[in-house]
Amino acid sequence: MAQALEAAATGADIGDAGRAGYRVVITPAGRRIRAIVRGQSIADSTDVLVMHETRLKPAYYFLKDDVAMEWLTRTTHRTHCPFKGDASYWTLRIGDVQVDNAAWSYEEPFDEAAAVKGRLAFDWDSVDTWLADDDVLAPPPRDNTPARANPFVDWLVQYAWRATSLPDAVQRLADVLVVNGMPLWRLRLLIRTLNPQLFAETYTWQQGADTVMRVQVPHERLHSPVYLNSPFALIIDGQGGVRRHLDGPRPQLDFPVLHDLKAEGATDYVAMPLTFSDGQINIITLVSAAHGGFSTAHLGQLYEILPSLGRHLEALAQRVSSLTLLRTYLGASAGERVMSGLVKRGDGSEVNAVIWFSDLRDSTALAEAMPRDDYLATLNAYFDSVAGAVLDHGGEVLKFIGDAVLAIFAIERPSDCTGEACARALDAVRDAQARMAAVNRERRARDAPTLTFGTALHVGTITYGNIGTTGRLDFTVIGPAVNEASRIEDLCKRLDEPVLASAAFARHVPGAPRSVGRHELRGVAGVTEVFALAGEG
């Protein structure tokens, strides 16, 4: 019987378990096993199976009829093993003792663990006393298979840290899997992001491909049938993982992607949750096209390093997320500068730039007349038009100040790049006005008030860096040129002009911009000549 159970547990791996360095063996305990907590017998049986797994403590599996289930409450927690299956969990409560997820069961195990189907095991340390017949059991040692038998452990320690990006990490992981005999045809990593536009990014290594392919997954994809009918939706929802053998006479093709993979010649599909330290669930998938697919030994070796591998990948993913958040909240250039180490108060530099200042008209009246959600939607439509145009024409949005937009178009070489930066800024103004016209057509169609905005353009030298208090810094632009641009924008409403520019900007505009006079600007010494840009509005 022991040999039969061992074969059921290890399948084709029994013969090469010692060489491969990972095995699962299930044998009868051969004695009456009892588990005692606070004087209560929570499990008592002469029909107990013991699972021996490489470098883990043995686990005793009881029939549920031999377990005092009244002390257990099922939880929503699940874990996934690529060769045993999905484990469901129970919390143990006796008197003042509560041990979360103290017991587990493989209710629909894979073939390798079929012998323990429906049986229940307890975490050794959640039980006060273990008895075999009438003997107290000492804590069992872990399986003593040496760690060096797993080639991926050495790679994880010696080489995995050298990856400089997630695509690089995926390439390196695929390389070491293949070199060590895993019949890998495709490896895919899904990493969730902190990005207002993206839910996740996938990185795919394919046998024969030159590079790792990166694909962005927008939030909208979560509502698509492709996602909802995929293993990814199940895993992200915390329901474990997926293992499907695709060869054989009756493969289980319960996801559309499995039909596609089988048509391409795949024989085995494994999708596992990859959990980061904050509980975020990501996904790693492996596909084989070899006869028989993956062995327990190979999957066991990968499964063994998965938590540590996850920390390596988390560090790389956090760098991507940090840069994304910095770019989102500070702007692309400011985000890059902060990420590169400009983090102290006073860090910064002088930059020559076109300074853009836009302001939504009558925003106070709109806010008072509209429900909050409608007003926020209105503001976002305005920002999409104005800030979206700035970004699409190579500018950088530095700040949203209420309903105002502060942006710059950097000038790398003032001697020969100022005109080009001014041209991009002017193109952005025209684009913003065209976008706003489209927004207003839609608003008029539903009898909503139309939106107007003023824009000021100026050229000058600004200070670009960290200001504030030591506990709360802002990476922004300051200086007289910024103040002058803001004051010029104030004139737009008073002069009923949609776009005004300083002389420093107007001299780079083709044609003859129309002067609207010389004006005193609050906080600016002397008088300033201001120009309305022909053809705007």
C-alpha positions, 0 to 999 in steps of 0.5 A: 500500500505504501508503494501505491500511495508513493506512486500516486504522490510522485508519479514519474518523479519517484525514480529521479527524486533524489537526482532532481532534489524535490519530491512528495511522498505519501505513506500510511502513518501505521499508528493511531494519531491524535491531536490535542488542543486545550485538553480537547481531542480535535483529531483521532484516527487510525487511518492517517496519511503522512505527507513527506515533502522536500525540506518541509515537516511531515504533515498528518492528513485525517479523514474529516469524519475523524476530526472534531469539525465543531472547533473549526471554521472555514476561512476564505484563505487559499494557497496554491501548489503547482503539483498538489493543487489549491488548499482551503483553510480553517481557523481553530477556536477552542476556549480562549485559543484561536489559531487562524488558518490552522488546518487545511485540505486539498479538496480537489487535488492534482494527481500527485496529491490524489491520495489526500483528497478531502483529508484535513491536516493541521499545522504542527505548531497549532496543536498542543500535543501530538500522540502516536498510540499513547506516545507523545510525538516530538516535533518532526524534523524537516526533510533533510534533502540538501538545499544544494539539490535545488539548482535554483537556490544557488541561482537565486542567491548568486545571480537573481539580484543582477536583474536591472528590470522586470524584463531582465528578471524574466529573461534570466529566470527563463534562462536558468529554468531551461538550462536546468532541464525544465521543458519551458515553452513560455513564461509570463509574469503579470505585475499589478501597478500603481498607475491611474491608467494601468491595472498591470503589465505583463512580461512574456518570454517565449521560446525562440523570441529575441526579447521579453515582450511587455504589454500594458493592461488598462483598468478597462480590461478587467471588465472584458470577457477575455479577462473575466473568463481567464485564470488570471481573474480567478487568481487575482480574486484569491481563489488559488491557482490553475494547473491543467494538463493539455495532452492526453485523451480528455484534457480539461479546457475550462478557460478559452486560453487553454483552447488556444494554447493546445492548438499551438501545441502546448501540453501543460499549463501552470498559473500560480499566485505570486504574492508580494509582502503587502498581500498584493497578488500577482501571477506567474504562468508557465507553459510546456510543449514537451510530452508529459509537460512539467514534472513534480520535481521541476515545479517543486524546485521553482515553487520552493524559491517562489517566495524569495523570488517574489521579493526580488521581483517586488523590489524591481516592481516597486521601483517602477511603481515609485517612478510611475507615482512620481511622474504622475504626481510631480511630472515626468522630468521632476519625477526623474530628478527626485528618483535620481536623488534630488530629495533634499530641501534646496536641491534643484537647478536653473532651467530655461523654459517656456512657462504656461499658465492656464485658468478656467473661467467662472469656476467659482460659479460652476462649483456653486451651481453644480453637484460635487461629482458633476463639478469634478467631472467638469474639472477633469474634462478641462484638465484633459483638454489643457494638460493633455495637450501640453503633455502630447506636445512635449511639455511637462505639467508641474502643478494643478493649482485649484482650476489652474495649470502650471506647465513648462516646455524646457529649452535645452539650448537657449541660443537655438532651441527657444523658437522650437519650444515656443512653437510646441507651446503654441501648438499645444494651445491650439490643440487645447482649444480644439479639445475644449471646443469638442467638450463644449459641443458635447456639453451644449448637447445636454444643456450644460454650461460651456467652458472657457479658459485663458492661457499665458505664455512667457519665456524665462529662467526659472528655479526648478527644485525642492521647496517647503519644510523638511517634512513636506516638500514640493518639487516645482518651479519658482522665480520672477518669470513664473510670477510674471506668467501668472500675472499675464494670465490674470489679464486674459479675463480683463482684456477678454483675450483667450491667449496672451504672451509676453514680448519674450515669447511673442518675438518667436511667433511668426507674423506680427502678434497684436500688442494689447498695450503695456500694463502694470503687473502686480509684483512685477517692476515697471510695465510689461507689453503683452501680446494677443496671439493672432488666430487663437480663440 
